[in-house]
Amino acid sequence: MKYYLLAIVIIIIDQITKWIVATQMTLGESIPVIQDIIYITSHRNKGAAFGILQGQMWFFYIITIIVIIGIVYYMQKEAKNSRLFGVSLGLILGGAIGNFIDRLFRGEVVDFVNTYPFGYNFPIFNVADSALCIGVGLLFIKMIGDERRQKKEKK
């Protein structure tokens, strides 16, 4: 249950921040947070990560529904056995639903975190994207840990 609460918190924070950007900023407007490093920039994305697959909304609807069903299944079945797995799935679920809400009701995703790490203009993203990336990263760490444990057990 606590992992579903994590997903709900991510969805709420994601939707509030997107609502603020969508209602208080004009498209393309940029507010420096730390000059030359991070900006809040009002941007819209009709595709997936980094703008790929622009305008393929039905594809995103179908994929997102399948992903949500899979995550809920694994949360019910496996998350109780691993806190790291539960947290990663909660983050992924919250991020997937956050962007799904945008696609469903806006026809596009509101992005606003604009960073320039080491001078590189990184694609603009949002809270849901961050949750998805962190969740996938944690899932990857869990999988590596599981693999190492299995190798030790075989020895």
C-alpha positions as CSV (number, residue, x, y, z in Angstrom):
1,M,0.0,0.0,0.0
2,K,2.8,2.4,0.8
3,Y,4.2,2.1,-2.7
4,Y,0.8,3.2,-4.1
5,L,0.9,6.2,-1.8
6,L,4.3,7.0,-3.2
7,A,2.8,6.9,-6.7
8,I,-0.1,9.1,-5.6
9,V,2.4,11.7,-4.1
10,I,4.4,11.7,-7.4
11,I,1.2,12.2,-9.4
12,I,0.0,15.1,-7.2
13,I,3.4,16.9,-7.2
14,D,3.6,16.3,-11.0
15,Q,0.2,17.6,-11.8
16,I,0.5,20.6,-9.5
17,T,3.8,21.7,-11.0
18,K,2.5,21.2,-14.5
19,W,-0.6,23.2,-13.7
20,I,1.4,26.1,-12.3
21,V,3.6,26.1,-15.4
22,A,0.7,25.8,-17.9
23,T,-1.4,28.5,-16.2
24,Q,1.3,31.0,-15.0
25,M,3.8,30.9,-17.9
26,T,3.6,31.5,-21.6
27,L,4.8,28.8,-23.9
28,G,8.6,29.2,-24.3
29,E,9.0,31.5,-21.3
30,S,12.0,30.7,-19.2
31,I,12.8,31.6,-15.7
32,P,16.4,31.2,-14.5
33,V,16.8,29.3,-11.2
34,I,20.6,29.0,-11.4
35,Q,22.0,31.0,-14.4
36,D,23.5,28.8,-17.1
37,I,22.6,25.6,-15.2
38,I,18.8,25.2,-14.5
39,Y,15.8,27.1,-15.7
40,I,12.0,26.6,-15.5
41,T,10.9,26.7,-19.1
42,S,7.4,26.2,-20.3
43,H,7.5,23.5,-23.0
44,R,5.1,21.0,-24.5
45,N,5.9,17.5,-25.8
46,K,3.5,15.5,-28.0
47,G,6.0,12.5,-28.0
48,A,7.8,10.4,-25.6
49,A,11.2,10.9,-23.9
50,F,13.3,13.5,-25.6
51,G,10.5,14.2,-28.1
52,I,10.6,10.9,-29.9
53,L,7.4,9.5,-31.6
54,Q,5.7,12.9,-31.8
55,G,2.0,12.7,-32.2
56,Q,1.6,9.0,-31.6
57,M,-1.0,9.4,-28.8
58,W,-2.9,6.1,-29.4
59,F,0.4,4.2,-29.2
60,F,1.2,6.0,-25.8
61,Y,-2.3,5.2,-24.5
62,I,-2.0,1.5,-25.2
63,I,1.6,1.2,-24.0
64,T,0.9,3.2,-20.8
65,I,-2.2,1.0,-20.0
66,I,-0.1,-2.1,-20.5
67,V,2.7,-0.8,-18.4
68,I,0.4,0.3,-15.6
69,I,-1.3,-3.1,-15.5
70,G,2.2,-4.8,-15.4
71,I,3.4,-2.5,-12.6
72,V,0.3,-3.1,-10.5
73,Y,0.6,-6.9,-11.0
74,Y,4.3,-6.9,-9.9
75,M,3.5,-4.5,-7.0
76,Q,0.9,-6.9,-5.7
77,K,3.0,-10.0,-6.3
78,E,6.6,-9.0,-5.6
79,A,6.9,-5.6,-3.9
80,K,6.2,-7.0,-0.5
81,N,9.4,-9.0,-0.7
82,S,11.7,-6.0,-1.6
83,R,11.5,-2.4,-0.5
84,L,13.8,-1.3,-3.3
85,F,11.5,-3.1,-5.8
86,G,8.4,-1.5,-4.3
87,V,9.9,2.0,-4.3
88,S,11.1,1.6,-7.9
89,L,7.7,0.4,-9.1
90,G,5.9,3.2,-7.1
91,L,8.0,5.8,-8.8
92,I,7.5,4.3,-12.2
93,L,3.8,4.0,-11.7
94,G,3.5,7.6,-10.5
95,G,5.5,8.9,-13.4
96,A,3.6,6.8,-16.0
97,I,0.2,8.0,-14.7
98,G,1.4,11.6,-14.4
99,N,2.3,11.8,-18.0
100,F,-0.7,9.7,-19.0
101,I,-3.0,12.3,-17.4
102,D,-1.4,15.0,-19.5
103,R,-1.7,13.0,-22.8
104,L,-5.3,12.1,-22.0
105,F,-6.5,15.6,-21.0
106,R,-4.1,18.0,-22.7
107,G,-3.1,16.0,-25.8
108,E,0.5,16.7,-24.9
109,V,2.9,16.6,-21.9
110,V,3.9,19.7,-20.0
111,D,7.6,19.8,-19.5
112,F,9.5,22.6,-17.6
113,V,12.8,21.5,-16.0
114,N,15.5,22.8,-18.4
115,T,19.0,22.0,-17.5
116,Y,22.5,22.6,-18.9
117,P,24.7,20.1,-17.1
118,F,28.3,20.8,-18.1
119,G,27.1,23.1,-20.8
120,Y,25.0,20.4,-22.5
121,N,21.4,21.5,-23.3
122,F,19.6,18.4,-21.8
123,P,16.0,17.8,-23.1
124,I,13.4,19.6,-21.0
125,F,11.5,17.2,-18.6
126,N,9.1,17.2,-15.7
127,V,8.5,15.5,-12.3
128,A,6.9,12.4,-13.9
129,D,9.9,12.0,-16.2
130,S,12.2,12.3,-13.2
131,A,10.2,9.7,-11.2
132,L,10.3,7.3,-14.2
133,C,14.0,7.7,-14.6
134,I,14.8,7.3,-10.9
135,G,12.4,4.3,-10.7
136,V,14.0,2.6,-13.7
137,G,17.5,3.3,-12.2
138,L,16.5,1.7,-8.9
139,L,15.0,-1.2,-10.7
140,F,18.3,-1.7,-12.6
141,I,20.2,-1.5,-9.3
142,K,17.9,-4.1,-7.8
143,M,18.4,-6.4,-10.8
144,I,22.1,-6.2,-10.6
145,G,22.0,-6.9,-6.8
146,D,19.7,-9.9,-7.4
147,E,22.1,-11.2,-10.1
148,R,25.1,-10.9,-7.8
149,R,23.2,-12.7,-5.0
150,Q,22.2,-15.6,-7.3
151,K,25.9,-16.0,-8.4
152,K,27.0,-16.1,-4.7
153,E,24.4,-18.7,-3.9
154,K,25.5,-20.9,-6.8
155,K,29.1,-20.9,-5.5
